Amino acid sequence: MQAVFNSSSFKSISVAHLNEYMLRIKKAIADLNHEQIWWKPHPNTISIGNILKHLNGNVTQWMISGLGREEDHRNRAEEFKDDEMPAKEILLNKLSLTISKSCNVIENISDDDLQTSITIQDFETTKLAAIYHVVEHFSWHSGQVTWVSKMLQGENHHIAFYDDNKLNEAKNK
């Protein structure tokens, strides 16, 4: 039987994805030290630490401020500076709290309100599209964090999100 799309399922799937990506980031950087969190291959790139600060800023602006209507205090350029380099635990705790608050915002949007127009970061969008943007953006950066972490830890890293044997056995039936 084919599942029917509805607004409630979109919201619950979005919340599930944000929580899953947060768990993946935590797992990916669990074994990294402070220097690795703030490592950059060259000055024109950003570190994992910058990515975590950027994700916190983006999710806060789009979800908590944009959809949740709290005041917007974001300074995007500050997310990419290296003058403050908090410990990964501080970054993760702050981002985890932001994800939790954002998921609450998503869950409390009425199904009818998802198509409401809203302007966030000078972009005219809908609440549904804003949620989609944040989930996609978070996914993209969680992949970057995972790749850099695997590279920094070398071939003996212990980062895996799937059981390949189980997936190969299951196939698409």
Salt bridges, closest charged atoms under 4 A:
GLU20 OE2 - ARG24 NE 3.23
GLU78 OE2 - LYS81 NZ 2.92
GLU79 OE1 - HIS54 ND1 2.81
GLU79 OE2 - ARG74 NE 2.63
ASP82 OD2 - LYS40 NZ 2.66
ASP111 OD1 - LYS11 NZ 2.90
ASP113 OD2 - LYS127 NZ 2.68
